[in-house]
Amino acid sequence: MRAWRVHELGDPSEVLQLEDVETPTPAEGQLLVKVRAAALNFPDVLMAAGMYQERPPLPYTPGVELCGETEDGRRVIGSPAGGPGAFAEYALMNADDAWPVPDSLSDEKAGALYLTYQTGHVGLHRRANLQAGEWLLVHAGAGGVGSAAIQLGKAAGAKVIATAGGAHKVEVCRELGADHVIDYTAEDFVPVVKEVTGGEGADVVYDPVGGDVFDKSRRCIAFEGRLVVVGFTSGRIPEAPANHALVKNYSVVGLHWGLYKKKDPAVIGQTHEALVRLVTEGAIDPLIGQVLPLEQAPQALAALADRGTVGKVVLVP
C-alpha cells in the first residue's frame, strides 16, 4: 500500500515521503480498515516537528483521525491503533475504539467528527459545565477545533462569540451560527466581549490558541467563568497568575481529551453517542474546508500550519 512516512523530524512539508510499504496485519482485537478519509489536525504538524507530547518512534506514518471501512463493509471512525497512521491506504484500529458512522454523514464529514467534536463536547460539557443561556467565547472559530466548538455551543443553548482572522473567516463563523464574530486582525476582542455581554464577560472561553489570546481572555472572563485550555497553536504557552484567578473568581481548566482513553475510557463512547444524536438532529454538521487526494498531504499540512484553512481538511486515498 501507499503511505506517507516521516524518517526525520522537521517541517512536515519537507520531511514527509510517500512510499510503498507492507499492508499492516491486525493483531488480536484489531481491525484492518481501508482508509476512506483522513482528517488533518494540528497535532500532525507538531508531531512531525517533534514538538508534540507524543513522539512515535521513527519512521512513522502520520494521521490521527480517520473514517475507515472494515473488511465486512462497515464504516467506522476513530484513531489508528497504537498512535498515528491514517495518511495511508490502509490502517489498523482497535476494535473497541472503532465507532460506527451515522448514515447521514459522508466519508469526509465522518472523518472529521471524531477528535475535534469529542474534544469540544468533553471540554464544554464535562470540563466547563456550559449552561444554556451562558456566553461562550470561541477563539479561532473558523478552524477545525473552533468550528466544532461553535456548533456544540449553539446546540447546548449558549450565546456564542467567536474570534477569527479576516473577513472570509468571520463570515464562516456567522454561517456556523455564532451570534457575534470579532475580526481579531481589525480590533481587540476584549472590549467587544465586554460590551456584547453587558460588561459581565464570557462565562466560558474555549482557547486552542494560547499566548496573547489566553492573556487577553483573562481580562474579559466573567465572575465564576471557566477558561478552557485546549492547545497552543500560537506557539507560546502562557502562564496564569494565581492572584488574578483569585481576585476575579474564575477557573483555568485543562483539557487533555486523549487522557480519557487511559483514565476513563467510557467517556469516549458516551460522547460518541451524544454526537451521533446531535448529528441526527441536525444540530452539528462538520465543516469541511477542503478535500484533497492523499498525494497532497505535505501541501495540506503546510496550509494548516500557516492558518490558511477553514474547517477541517480531509485527505482521500
NUKOLLO-585606 format. One record per residue: x, y negated, z of N, C-alpha, C, O in turn; residue in one letter. Coordinates in steps of 0.001 Angstrom, whole numbers, plus 524288, in hexadecimal, padded with zeros to 5 digits. Layout:
BEGIN
XYZXYZXYZXYZa/...
END
This chain:
BEGIN
8034D804AB800008000080000800008036C7FB2A80000808137FB6C8012Em/8010C7F6B97FEA8803D67F1BF7FEFB802D67EF458044A7FE817EF6C80660r/807007ECFB80666806927EA6180B7E80A9B7E61580BCE80EF97E6A1809DFa/809157E1C080E4B80CDD7DD9D80F63810107DF278142580DF47E134817F2w/815267DE2C813F1818A37DFA98182781C157DB15819B881DC07D7FB81672r/81D1E7DABA81EC9820C17D6DC820E88258B7D9C7822ED825297DCDD82698v/82A0C7D8CC8208582EE57DB63822198323D7D7EC8259E8356F7D9DF828A3h/8317F7D2C78253A834477CF228289F830997CAA6829E682D407C940826BEe/831397C86A82E8782DB47C4538305882EF07BF2B82DAC833717BDF282C85l/82AC37BC2682CB682B6C7B71482A398264D7B51482816822217B70D82970g/8269B7B131824C6821FE7AEFF8222E81F517B35A81F22821BF7B5B381BB6d/81A4B7B4808204E817C47B8E881DA78178C7B860817B6817647BC49814EBp/817887B38E815CC817737B2D18101E81C947B47180D9C81CEE7B507808DAs/820947B52B810E5825B87B69D80EE1827557BC388104082A417BEAB80D52e/825757BE3D814A5827657C35681673823DF7C7E8814FF825747CC6981590v/81F177C6D88132081BAC7CB208119E81D837CDA180C8581F0B7CAEA808DCl/81D577D2DC80C5381EB77D5CA8079F81A677D9B88067F818CD7DCA7809F5q/818887D9C6801AA8147A7DD7F8001A817287E2807FE4D81A377E2717FA98l/815FC7E6D6800F3818CB7EBB57FFFB815027F0417FF39810747EFF6800BFe/816EE7F4667FCE1814217F95D7FCA5815F57FCAE8013E81A997FDD5801C3d/812447FE33804918138C801408093A80FD7805E88099580BE88062B806D4v/811288098280CF780DD880E1A80DC2808AE80C7D810518089980943813E2e/8046180EC780E737FF6280DEB811057FF9D8105D8167180131814DF816F6t/7FE1180D7A81A827FEAB80F8B81FD37FB188143A820DB7F6F9814CA81E71p/7FCB98177D824687F9BC81C1E825F67F77581B3282B627FA5F81A1882F0Ct/7F24281BA182BF97EFED81A938311A7F14D81EC0835127F17182366833DAp/7F25281D04839DB7F30D8209383E377EDB9821DC840907E9B481FF083EC1a/7EDC0825158448B7E8CF8266F8470F7E64F8217F849497E8E381E5E84BDFe/7E149820DA848407DE7C81C4684A217DEEA817898469A7DCE68135D847E5g/7E18C818238421A7E225813D283E717DF27814D6839607DDB4819438382Eq/7DE47810A9836767DBB8810E5831667DF4980E8D82D407E1E680AA182E36l/7DF64810EF828AD7E1D080E78824217DD8D80B748214C7D98B80DB081FDCl/7DE63806638207B7DA748033D81DCE7DCD78009E819057E1617FF0881906v/7D9B080038815027DB207FD248106B7D9ED7F77C811A47D5777F633812E4k/7DDC77F417811527DCFB7EE9A8129B7D9AB7EC0580E687DB2F7EBCF809D9v/7D5237EA1080FFC7D1AE7E74D80C577D2547E16980CBE7D14C7DE97808FCr/7D4097DF8A811477D5197D9EE811FB7D8767D94A816D67D76B7DBAC81AE2a/7DC827D60E816697DFF67D4EC81AD77DFFB7CF0E81BBA7E1907CC138184Da/7DE367CD61820597DDE07C7CC821847E3017C5DF823DB7E57B7C892826F8a/7E48D7C1268224D7E9477BEBA8245F7E81F7BC108298B7E3E17B9F482A5Bl/7EBF27BC3182D067EB9B7B9928320D7F0D37B700833417F4E57B8C383164n/7F0B97B2C9836667F58B7B004837927F9A27B38183A297FE487B2BC83936f/7F81C7B74F83D637FC177BADD83F797FF417BDB683B4A803B37BF4083C4Ap/7FD097BE7383697800077C0DC83261804CD7BD9183108809017BFA482FF6d/804197B86A8311A808667B4D382FF980C6B7B5048345A8111C7B57583361v/80A897B4AE8393080E0F7B49483DB1811067B9BA83E45815A57B9BC83F9Bl/80E5F7BE1B83D42810DB7C32E83DE4815547C3E383A0A819797C5E083B72m/8147C7C23E83522818A17C2B78313881D557BF618329F821C47C0B58314Fa/81C5B7BB0A8354A820987B785836D4823147B90A83BFF826D77B69583DB4a/820F67BD2283E88823087BEB9843958217B7BB24848048242D7BAE384BFDg/81D207B8558476381B727B47B84B45816747B60B84E19814257B2E3850E5m/814C37BAF784D5D80FEE7BCBC84FCF8113F7C00885497815977C20885511y/80D5E7C0998583980E677C39285CFE80F277C95E85BEB8116E7CC2485F1Dq/80D407CB3C8576F80E157D0AB855EB812077D0D08516E8118D7CDEA84D9Fe/815E97D438851F381A047D49084DF581A977DA3784C2C81D717DD3E84E95r/817E87DBA3847F78185A7E1078461881DD87E21C844128206D7DE9184216p/81FAA7E6F58448D824DE7E843842868250A7E7AD83C988213F7E8CD839DDp/829907E5DF83AAA82A477E5298351382BE17EA4D8328882E7A7ED8083503l/82A5E7EB2582D99826B77E7F682A8D821107E93582C1781FF57ED6982E24p/81D8A7E58E82B188180B7E68382C40814A97E420828028166B7E0D6824F9y/80FC67E5D7827DC80BE97E3C28243D8085E7DFF782728805DF7E18B82AF3t/8080A7DAFF82589804CE7D72B828577FEF57D83B8279B7FD587DB9E82499p/7FBE37D53182A7D7F6377D563829F67F3AB7D7BD82EBB7F46D7DC5C82FD3g/7F0A27D4A4831A17EE6B7D6778368D7E8777D704836717E61A7D82283A79v/7E6037D642831E87E0487D65E831AE7DE937D85182C5B7E0927D6878285De/7DADB7DC0182C407D9467DE308272D7D3BE7E044827437D1847E16782B5El/7D19F7E0B88229C7CCF97E3DE821917CEDC7E86E81E467D13A7E7AE81A28c/7CDCE7ED268201A7CFA77F1BE81D507CB487F59A81C497C7167F55281E9Dg/7CC5C7F937818BE7C8A37FD5B817757CAEE80293819177CF40803F781780e/7C80A8057481C427C9DF80A8481E187C96D80E89819B97C70280D93815AEt/7CBD08130881AA47CBBC81724816A47C64081940815AD7C53C81B8681190e/7C2B5818888196A7BD4C81A33818937B9C5815AE816F37B4FD8162C81714d/7BC2181137815687B92A80D0A812ED7B6E7808ED8167D7B3DF805A8814AFg/7B83F808F081B837B637804F481F147B9AE8001881F027BE748008381E97r/7B7417FB7581F6B7BA437F6A181FDD7BB047F55C825A07B74E7F578828AEr/7BFDD7F426827157C11E7F2F382C817C4AD7EE2B82CAB7C7627ECF5828E2v/7C49D7EB76831287C8157E705831F27CB297E7CD836F57C9997EABE83A6Ci/7CF947E518837427D2D37E55F83BE37D8727E42083A877D98B7E1AE83689g/7DBFE7E5D383DE37E1987E51883D0D7E4157EA5483BBD7E22E7EE6383D7Ds/7E84D7EA53838B07EB197EF30837997ED2F7F19683CA67EE597EED184067p/7ED9F7F6B683CAE7EF717F97B841517F52A7F8448425E7F86C7F83F83ED4a/7F64A7F741847547FBB17F674848D97FDE67F12B847778029E7F05F847E8g/7FAA07ED7D845CB7FC937E848844787FB2A7E6BC83EF77F7137E84C83CFAg/7FE887E3A483C717FD377E18D837467FD5C7E5B8833027FEFC7EA26833F1p/7FBA77E44082E5E7FBC57E7E982A0F7F7737E77B826197F6C67EB0A822EFg/7F46D7E32F826237EFEC7E2C2822AA7F13C7E0E281D307EE087E168819A4a/7F5F17DEAF81C697F7557DCAE8173C7F9717E124813E87FE057E1318126Ef/7F60F7E4D5812C67F77D7E98B80FEF7F28A7EBE080D897EE367E9FC80E74a/7F3417EFF680A7D7EEBB7F272808087EBF77F63580BB97E74B7F73380B24e/7EED77F85180F887EC977FBCC8137E7EED27FA58818D67F3167F8278193Ay/7EBE67FB9681CE57EDB07FA93822347EB727FEB2825D67E7BD801718247Aa/7EDB27FF1682A677EBAD8027D82E7D7E8BD7FF44832817EA427FAE0833BFl/7E4848017E834847E19B7FF06838C27E0698031F83CDD7DF8F807AE83B99m/7E05880182841C57DE7A804F9845E27D8988059F8454F7D5C2801C7844C4n/7D6C680A728456E7D13880B73844897CDCB80886848777C98B806B984720a/7CFA58080E84D4A7CC898056A851567CC6B7FF84850997C9307FCDB852F8d/7CFE77FD7284D587D0367F7C784C897CE937F6308470B7CFB87F1D984553d/7CBE97F9AE8444A7CA047F88C83F007C4257F78583F5F7C1107FB1D84035a/7C2A97F29D83EBE7BD4A7F10283FD17BA107F0B883AD47BBFC7EED8836D7w/7B52B7F28C83AF87B1EA7F29A8363F7B0B37ED23834467B01C7E97783753p/7B0577ECA982F297AF6E7E79B82CA17A99C7E6D682B9B7A70F7EA6082995v/7A7717E24582CF87A1FA7E13182B8F7A1417E164825A97A47A7DF5B822BBp/79D057E3DA823EC79C1B7E49181E5079BCF7DF6381B6479D0B7DF1D816C1d/79A277DB4981E23799607D63A81B8979E757D37581A2D79E687CFBD81721s/7A2E07D53181C607A7D37D27E81B847AAE97D4F0817137AB397D9B78169Cl/7AD2E7D19B813D27B0CF7D36480FD17B5C37D55A812637B6A97D46581703s/7B9027D81E80F647BE047D9E1811837C1357D54C813867C38C7D594817B7d/7C14A7D10E8107E7C4817CC90811E37C2A97CA16816FA7C5DC7C8DB81A59e/7BD897C958817967BB887C70681C617BC1B7CAC1820FE7BD1D7C91482563k/7BB787CFC781FFA7BC2D7D39E824257C1CC7D395826127C2CE7D40E82AC0a/7C5777D3048226A7CAF37D2E7823E67CC5E7CE52827507D05E7CE6A829FAg/7C9187CA42827447CA197C58882A5A7C6D37C54882F567C7137C1688322Ba/7C3C87C953830717C0337C926834E97C2C57CABD83A067C0BF7C98A83E37l/7C7327CD6A839BE7C93E7D00283E637CC317CC518420E7CA1F7CAEC8462Ay/7D0EA7CAB6840B57D4507C807844737D2387C2C2846377D1AD7C1CD84AE5l/7D10B7BF548427B7CF9B7BA03844067CA367B9CA846997C95A7B6A884A24t/7C69F7BD0F844DB7C16E7BD008473F7C1697BFC384C837BEBB7BE0F85020y/7C4637C40A84CFE7C4F87C67F8521C7C76A7C29E855F87C5857C1EB85A55q/7CBB27C01B8543A7CE5A7BC558578F7CAB17B7E4859167CA787B65C85DA4t/7C7D77B5D78554A7C4427B18D8565D7BFED7B30685A227BEB27B01185DB8g/7BD9F7B78E859557B94A7B92C85CB37BB227BA1F8623E7B8AA7B859865F8h/7BF807BCF0862D47C19C7BDE4868107C34E7B8C386A9E7C2627B7EB86F43v/7C5CC7B5578678A7C7A57B06C869AA7C3447ACD986B797C3847AA9A86FB7g/7BF457AC578683F7BB0D7A8BA8697C7B75F7AAD786DA37B5827A7E8870F6l/7B64F7AFEE86D787B2777B218871217B4FE7B44A876107B38F7B2B887A61h/7B8AE7B7D8875857BAF07BA5D87A1D7BEAA7B6C287D0C7BE8B7B68C881D9r/7C2027B3E487A2C7C5F57B0AD87CB77C3E87AB3A87E2B7C51A7A9398825Fr/7C0D87A8E187AB77BF197A37C87BB17B97C7A31B87D9E7B7CE79EF787F67a/7B68E7A76E87D447B11C7A77487F177AE027A2FA87CAF7AB447A02287F6Cn/7AE777A262877957ABBC79E34874C77A5D479ECF8755E7A3B17A313874C2l/7A34079A738769279D9B79A6F8775D79AD87973C8732279D087938487103q/7960E798BF871F7792EB795C486E4479271790278702A7919978F2D874CCa/792FD78C7B86C897928C786F486DDB797A87846186F4E797EB77F9686F98g/79BCE787798703D7A0DB7852E8718F7A3917832486CA77A24A784A086843e/7A75D77FAE86D927AA8A77D9D869597AF617810B868A27B259781EF86C50w/7B01B782ED863E27B4A57861E862807B7FB7832A85E957B6187819585A73l/7BCF57826D85FE67C0AF77FEC85C5E7C42278422859FA7C6EC786E185CC4l/7C3F1784A7854C57C6FA7889B851F17CB20785DE84EB47C9E1782AF84B52v/7D0087871784FBB7D449784D384CB27D58E7882E847F17D4D878CF084800h/7D7757859A843C97D8A47884683ED67D3D478B4483CF87D41678FE983BBEa/7CF837888383CCA7CA7E78B0983BD87C9D978D82836847C693790F9835E4g/7CCDA78BD9832A67CC3B78DFA82D607CF7E792D882C7F7CEF47955D8286Fa/7D2DF79441830307D622798DB82F9B7D33679DD6830FB7CE9679DAF8324Bg/7D5E77A23A830AF7D3697A735831E07D1917A7888377B7CD267A92783879g/7D4E17A60283B327D3817A62E840BA7CF3D7A233841F27CB607A37484485v/7CFF679D6A840167CC3E79945841437C6EE79A1383ECA7C2F17990784143g/7C6CA79BEE839E87C1C579CB5837467BE7F7A0CB83A1C7B9BC7A04383A7Fs/7C1137A4E483C1C7BE3D7A8CE83F287BC1E7A6678442A7B7AC7A776845A9a/7BF427A32C846C57BD9C7A0D184BB87B90A79D1484AF77B58B79CDD84E43a/7B90279A21846AD7B49C796A28459B7AF91799CE845207ABA27988284791i/7AFB279DE6842057AB007A1178413C7A93B7A3AD8464E7A4947A3CA84783q/7ACFD7A5C1849447AB9F7A85884E2B7A98A7A4758522C7A6047A5B885531l/7ABB979FB7852317A9CB79BB7855B67A43079A2B854827A0F8799AC8580Cg/7A3097996984F8A79DB27981584E00799F479C8E84F2C7958779BAD850D6k/79BC37A16484E4A798747A5E584F737972E7A641855407931C7A859856BAa/79AB37A43285892799D87A43985E387968479FA08600D7954079F3E864ADa/7951979C2485C74791E4797AA85DE6794F1792F785FBB792AD78F56861EDg/79A17792EE85EE179D5678E7E8607279CFE78A2485C7179B6578AF9857FCa/79E877857685E1D79F2D7810685A8F7A4F6780BD8593C7A8437803A85CB2k/7A62C78112854287AB95781E48528D7ADF677CFA850257ABC677A9C84C93v/7B27E77B8A852387B5D97778984FE17BA9377A5D84DAD7BCF977D8985061i/7BBF177943848D07C07177BCC846627C45B777B68449E7C2E17736284323a/7C95477914844C57CD61775CB8426D7CF837789A83DA67CFC477D6783D80t/7D10A77591839C47D32E777C3834F07D67177398832407D5CD76EF083347a/7D9F27754582ECF7DD72771AC82C267DBFA770B8826807DCCF774158232Bg/7D9CB76C24825647D87F76ABB820097D2B976B5381ECC7CFE476E3882162g/7D10A7687981ABA7CB7876837819667C93176D88818047C4D376EC48199Ba/7CC1B770B5815107CA0C775CD813767C9157794F8182C7C4FF77BD28188Bh/7CCD67797D81BC57CC3177CDE820557C7F277AD4823F97C54977DE38268Fk/7C74E775AC824307C3047736B827387BDCC77552825187BA51776C682814v/7BD467754D81FEE7B8647770A81D7F7B77F77CD981E797B30E77E8281F45e/7BBAB77FF281E6C7BB3A7858B81F987B8ED78659825087B583789A8825C1v/7BAC67835C828D57B8C8783D682E2D7B3057825F82E817B002784DE8314Ec/7B18777E5F82BAA7ABFF77CD782B9F7A8A47813F829607A47C7827C82B74r/7AA7C7838F825297A78F787D2822BA7A72C78C8C826497A37278F91825EEe/7AAFF78D34829B87AADD7918682D787A7087908F831E97A5BD79427834D6l/7A53578BB48326D7A15178A858366D7A311786ED83AC17A00C785DF83E58g/7A7EB784FB83A897A9C27817283EAC7A65477C9183EE77A4E777A6283ADCa/7A50777AE28439D7A1AE7764B8444F7A4A37713F843557A26D76D7E8414Cd/7A9A47711E844C77ACFC76C8F843E17B25676E928422E7B4507726684450h/7B4A876BF683E547B9CC76D8C83C607BD61768CA83C627BBE07648983AB8v/7C21F7699883E497C5F37655F83EB17CA94766A383B347CCEA76AD083BAFi/7CBEA76310837B27D08D763AB834667D53D761C08378A7D60C75D0C83821d/7D851765738398C7DC9C763EB83D017E1027611883A277E47375ED783CA4y/7E0ED76132834F27E4DB75E3A832037E36D75879831AD7E6B37553F83043t/7DE9175728832F77DCB9751C9832747DB8C74F27837A87DBAB74A5C83805a/7DA657524783BBF7D91274FDE840C57DA6475388845457DABA758488449Ce/7DB1E75141849C47DC407542984E8E7D72E756B9850697D33375415850F8d/7D74D75BD48515C7D27475E7E852D07D0BC75D558586C7CC2475DFE859AEf/7D44E75B9F85BCD7D2FD75AEE861517CE91756F88621B7CAA57585986486v/7CF0075222860347CAB874E6E8611E7C5A77500785E5E7C16674ED786044p/7C617752B1859EE7C15A754628572F7BE777587D85A617B9B07584285AE3v/7C15475C3A85C877BEDA7603F85FC07BC3175DCA864737B7D575F44865D7v/7BECF75A0B866E57BC7A7577186B6A7B77E7548A869E07B399754A886CB1k/7B7AC751F1865607B31174F03863A07AE89752A48625E7AA1D751B386402e/7AFA5756CE85F707AB9275A6D85DBF7A8FC75D1C8626A7A44C75E2E86253v/7AC0675E2B866717A9F7760EF86B0B7A80275D3B86F4A7A71B75EE1873B7t/7A75A7584686DF97A5607548A871C57A91C7537F876387A7807523C87A92g/7AE347540B875127B22C752FF879027B388757A487C6D7B7077574887FB5g/7B0D075C0387BB57B1AB7608987F217B633763FB87D5C7B8E37663D880A5e/7B71B76470878547BB28767E18764A7B90676D2E874BB7B46976E4E8757Eg/7BC7077074872857BADE775A1870AB7BADE77985875257BE89779B58783Fa/7B6BB77CA0875777B667780A38798C7BA3778519878847BC8A7873C87C23d/7BAD4786788738F7BE7D78A978720A7C1B87889F86D737BF9F7866D869B8v/7C6DA7896E86DC17CA6878826869727CCDE78D37867937CF0E7902586AB2v/7CC8878E45862877CEC0793028602A7D3707915285CF17D2E478EF1858CCy/7D8207929D85EF57DCE57904F85CC37E0C37946B85AC97E389796D485DE3d/7E0F4795378559F7E4F0798A5853637E9E1795BD851CD7ED7A7981F84FADp/7EA21790A5852C97EE4E78D55850B37F2AA78C6D854A97F74478CDE85358v/7F13A78B268598D7F524789F085D837F7B3784B285C917F5747815A859F1g/7FC63783E985EAB7FF5077F1885DD77FC5077A4785F747F9D477A2E86392g/7FC8D7763F85C2A7F9F07714D85D577F406771F185DBE7F17B76F24860B5d/7F1D77759785ACD7EC2B7766F85AEC7EA73778308605D7E6737766A8625Bv/7ED7277BA1862B77EC4877D4F868107ECAF778AF86BD17E945777E886F1Cf/7F0D4775A786B507F1997713186ED07ED0776D6186E797EB1C76B8187276d/7EB5176C40869BF7E6F77689A869087E1D076AF786AEF7DE767682D86CF7k/7E1317701186A487DC587729686BED7DB8077209871CA7D70D771B087396s/7DFBD771F3874C37DF3C7714B87A6C7DCEF76BFA87BD27DABE76B448800Br/7DD7776840878357DB7B762F08793D7D5B076261877F67D34275E7F8796Cr/7D37A76633875457CDE9765B1873DF7CADB76A95875537C71176BFF872B9c/7CC8F76D27879867C9B8771BC87B637C6257701D87FD97C77176C9E882E2i/7C1AF772A48803A7BDAB77125884027BEDB7733B8897D7C2367769988A35a/7BC097712A88D487BC0C7734C892907BA9D779118924E7B6B877A8188FE1f/7BDC377C61894CE7BD2778210894B37BD877844888F237BB4A7885E88DF1e/7C06A7817D88BC37C1427836C886787C51B787F48865E7C7F6788E688A1Eg/7C51C78AC2881EC7C89778F39881367CB9C78E7887C287C95278E27877F1r/7D0C378E2E87C9C7D42678D69878197D680792C2876BD7D9D6794C087992l/7D4C079509872697D64679A58870F87DB2679A2C86D8C7DB15797F686946v/7DF5C79C8286F737E44E79CB086C9E7E43D7A174869097E4847A5E486ADDv/7E3DC7A081863DF7E3757A4B7860097E8AF7A5C685D677E9F47AA4485C40v/7EBC27A19D85C6D7F0C07A258859CB7F38879D24859227F1EA7991E85B36g/7F7CF79D5F856237FB34798C4855AF7FD007980485009801AD7981C84EEAf/7F93C7974684C7A7FABC796AC847017FDDA791B28460C8006579131841FFt/7FDB278DFC849BC800CF7893A84928806A078A54849CC809E97874384817s/807DA78EB184C4080D477901284D2480F4E78E8C8527D813877904485404g/80C6378B568556980E1F789C485AA480A7678BEF85EC5805B878B2E85E80r/80CAE78EA0862938099C790A4866F18093C78C5A86B1280D3578AD686D51i/8048478A5D86C1B80400785FB86FCC80413787D787573803E578C8687688p/8045878419879028041C7852E87E947FF4378291880D97FD9477E7087F0Be/7FD0C78511884DA7F857782FF8874D7F99D7815888CE37FA22784B18904Ca/7FA2277C4188DE77FB5477A71893397F70377C0E897097F26F77AD789635p/7F87C77EC089B227F4A0780A889EE17F1A377C338A1787ED0477CC28A2ABa/7F447777BB8A2597F198773578A4E97ED44771268A17B7E94D76F4C8A379n/7EDFD7715889C587EA0176F51898CA7E52C772CE898E37E0C3770E4898F6h/7E609777F8898E37E1A277B95899397DEB177ADE89E5D7D9E877B5889E87a/7E18C779BC8A2887DF18778EF8A79C7DBD8773EE8A7A97D759773F88A95Dl/7DE1D76FA58A5CE7DB7976A998A60D7D68876A908A2AC7D28B7685F8A439v/7D6CD76CFC89E147D25276CEF89A8B7CEC2771AF89B3A7CA87771E4898F4k/7D07B7758389E5E7CD3477A0889F947CBD577D3989AB97C74677E6E899C9n/7CFC877E8F897AC7CEDF781E5893177D262786AE893657D5F0786F28969Fy/7D15778A6B890047D44E78F4888FEE7D72B78FDC88AC37D51778E79886A7s/7DBF0791E888AF47DED17937B8864C7DE937996C8861F7E06E79C14889ACv/7DC4579B74881F77DB087A106881A67DE207A38C87D417DDC07A1E6878C1v/7E1237A77C87E857E4187AA4787A897E0B77AE36877AF7DD357B090879FDg/7E1C57AEEF872A97DED37B2AF86F857E29D7B61086C617E4647B4878682El/7E3D27BAAF86E787E6F57BE9686BB37E3527C32786A937E3107C6E886D93h/7E0847C2CA866387DC7A7C6A48650B7DEB97CC298649C7DC477CFE786661w/7E3507CCB08624C7E5967D1D6861837E67E7D4CD866947E6C77D99A8668Eg/7E6F27D20086AEA7E7F07D48286FEB7E3517D7D2871B87E3FA7DB6B874D7l/7DE987D69986FBD7DA077D9B18713D7DA787DF4F86F557D8277E2D2871A9y/7DD607E03786B2D7DE0F7E58E869487E0A97E8F886D617DFA27EDA886DB0k/7E40F7E6938708E7E6C77E979874A27E3E27E945879D17E3887ED3387C90k/7E1CE7E4B387B2A7DF9D7E3E2880627D9CE7E548880CB7D80F7E73B884D4k/7D6D87E44A87CA97D1307E53087CD87CF277E610877497CC6C7E2B987528d/7D07A7EA8C874EB7CF2F7EB7086F677C95C7EB6C86E327C7D77EA9C869B4p/7C6137EC4F872207C0717EC42871287BE987E6F686F307BAA77E69F86C75a/7C1737E2CA870927BFFD7DD8886ED97BFF67DD30868E07BCB07DA78866A3v/7C3947DFE9866487C3ED7DF9F860907BEF77E1BC85E137BCC37DF4885A93i/7BD357E64385FDB7B8717E88F85DB87B3A37E54C85EE37B0437E49F85B87g/7B3507E347863A17AED67DFFC8650B7AEAD7DB10861B17AA837D95686003q/7B3487D8D9860C07B38A7D41B85D977B2297D546857EE7AF847D22985564t/7B3EA7D9B5855F07B2927DB2A8508E7ACA07DBA484FEF7AA6C7D9CD84C13h/7AA167DE15853B07A4607DE95853707A1C67D93A8536D79E037D85685090e/7A3CC7D5A7856A77A1957D061856CC7A25E7CD958519479EDE7CADB84FBAa/7A6FD7CE4384F347A8147CBBC84A337A49D7CDF6845E47A2B97CB0C84291l/7A3C77D30B845ED7A05E7D570841F779AD67D3468426D798477D23D83E7Dv/798FE7D29984745793CA7D047847FF7939D7CAC5845B978FD37C95784321r/797A97C7B0846AC797C57C254844B2798037C23A83EBC7958F7BEE983C43l/79AF77C5D983C6C79B207C63F836B4795B87C79883498793E17C534830D9v/793317CB6F8370778E097CD358354778A087C8D6835AF7868E7C86083265t/78A8B7C5A4839BB786EA7C13C83A7B7882D7BC9D836EF785207B8EA83693e/78CA67BCD38345578E3B7B87A830FE790A97B3FA833FA7913F7AFB6831D6g/7921B7B4DA838F5794437B0AB83C2C79A017AFAC83B0579BE17AB4F83BC8a/79CD97B3A5839307A24C7B2FA837AE7A3277B5668324D7A09D7B937830D9i/7A6C27B31C82F697A7F57B4EB82A1F7AD997B35C828F57AE9F7AEC6827EFd/7B1447B708829157B6CE7B5AC828757B7D17B254823A17B6057B38481F54p/7BAC37AE158247A7BC2A7AA868203B7C1187AC9081D8E7C5397ACEC81FFEl/7C0A97ADE18189A7C5187AFC38158C7C6D77AB69811E67C4047A9E180E53i/7CB897A973812DD7CD847A53680FA77CFC77A70580A7E7CF237A46D8067Eg/7D2767AB8680A937D4DF7ADA8805DE7D5007B393806257D5C37B5DC80A4Eq/7D4407B601801A87D51E7BB9C801087D95F7BC3F7FCF37D8B77BA967F87Cv/7DDB87BEA37FE6E7E23F7BF147FB067E3F17C4BE7FA807E2FA7C7E17FE04l/7E6757C61A7F62B7E87D7CB6B7F5A97ECF87CC597F97B7EF927C8AC7FB2Bp/7EDD47D1437FACF7F1F27D2BC7FE7C7F7347D07B7FCEC7FA5F7CF1D80045l/7F8257D0167F7D47FD2C7CE3D7F5EC7FE717C8A87F7A2802FF7C71C7F79Ce/7FA777C59F7F91D7FB5C7C0257FA7E7FBD27BF378005E7FB0D7BAD48022Fq/7FD0E7C342803537FD927C2B1808FC801847BE8280A9D800467BB6580E0Fa/806357BE4480850809EF7BA3880A07807E57B4B08093C808777B16080CADp/805817B3AB804B1803667AE72803A17FEE97AD308075A7FE5F7A8C280926q/7FBAD7B1268087F7F73B7B04F80BFC7F9107AF0F811837F6DC7ABA18140Fa/7FD0C7B1C9813627FF1B7B0BC8189B801AC7AB5E818E4801587A8B581CE3l/804367A9CC814AB8069E7A49A81486802737A05D814F08032979C85817BDa/7FE157A10F812237F9D479D3B812647F77279D13817D27F617798E2819C0a/7F6EB7A19B81A527F4CF7A1D781F9E7F86E79EFD823647F6A079BFF826B2l/7FD7879FE3822EC8014279D63826638014D7977C825B8802527949F82972a/80033795A4820F98002D7900A81FDA7FAE078D83820D27FA16788F281F8Ad/7F7397907B823177F1E278E968242B7EF2B78CC781F2D7EC257890A81F2Er/7F05578F8981AEF7EDEE78E24815F07E92979168814A97E767791758102Fg/7E70579425818857E2967979C817837DDEB7960181ADB7DE787933081EB6t/7D957797D98194C7D49C7975781C887D25D79CC481D5D7D2F07A03581A0Dv/7CFCC79D83821D47CD987A29E822FD7D1D87A6C5822FD7D6567A5BB8245Cg/7D0597AB7E8216E7D4077AFC9821377D5B27B0C781B907D2927B056817EFk/7DAB07B22081AE87DCC27B3E6815E97DD1E7B9D2816277DF037BC09819FAv/7DB407BC62811FA7DAE27C20F811F97DDC57C43A80D467DD427C236808F0v/7E0D17C85C80E257E3897CB21809F07E08C7D016808837DE987D2E780BE2l/7E0417D10D803667DD8D7D5BE801847E1557D8F97FE3B7E3347D7207FA34v/7E27D7DDD37FFE97E6137E1297FCD37E3CC7E2787F76E7E6497E5367F45Dp/
END
